């Protein structure tokens, strides 16, 4: 068992209050000054054509290389799973920007079509639970589920985790692991955020305020934060003036920015994450929204299969996704989907999920009971 993960999370109830309530409000980031050339052009005796400078071209993202695998499965006959009339369906969770998920998932499906010779369809669930139930009902055979949904789907339907996502570790100024920033890691954390005008600087300040969660099956946007809140003397069911599930981490940050919620919880660090890119629409979001506490480590999400999917298909899909993660164009596609930077292949010996499930169980959280 991962001793660090177990110790850190098993002691949430006992020590998280001291560890996190001791954290002061994060220092408000300041916007970098933008140098502006205000000098007038030099005078000339006769009008001269202004020198033209070609605008700097945006970096060109190469197309994903989706060459067919040398050991691709035989093309299924009509009516069989994987044939053009009976596609393999991949279920995605709605944890980020819907447009970006749609674009990236479509590109992944197209690439898998070419690489494996099988036919794929993609769907994004209307909720985290919808993606789980699609796999449980046999309406989807492959999942890109979030961590808690993986645990729930494992317990209820016996799904098989095959890959765990690796990400360049995102951090913030409060994070004791901030030295890991930018390194590929199989874990992440959640963060508690507040509108700077709300006066919220500690957990105690949350009482009587409005609070935004992500989704009842979001690991860092609901499940773990509720444990942390309870450990810090906040009953998430009675101590808030009102709560709402915003549906995605982006939506939580935007709601807190706009003042629709006084505070909320997201993954670290949605305020500055390049894929979320909230600053493009809200340039001052990192100054009007502050971070006041973090969660402990949480295993990353990944890729899963239903237990009755042909093992040859499972192997081909895994091989294709690993190949995509090593190709510049494929990496760009995956980065656009939940900020996936690489994959690590896992099997039954991988304990990070089982250790985390045991920790949740000791905290009184049963993944299956929360599937509605």
Secondary structure, 3 states (H helix, E strand, C coil): CCHHHHHHHHCHHHHHHHHHHCCCCCCCCCCCCCCCCCCCCCCCCCCCCCCCCCCCCCCCCCCCCCCCCCCCCCCCCCCCCCECCECEEEEECCCCCHHHHHHHHHHHHHHHHHHHCCCEEEEECCCHHHHHHHHHCCCCCEEECCHHHHHHHHHHHCCEEEEEEEEECCCCCCCCCHHHCCCEECEECEEEEEEHHHCCCCHHHHCCCEEEECCCCCHHHHHHHHHHHHHCCCCCCCCCCEEEECCCHHHHHHHHHHCCCCEEEEECCCCCCCCCCHHHCCCCHHHHEEEEEECCCEECCEEEECCCCCHHHHHHHHHHHHHHCCCHHHHHHHHCCCCCCEEEECCCCCCHHHHHHHHHHHCCCCCHHHCC
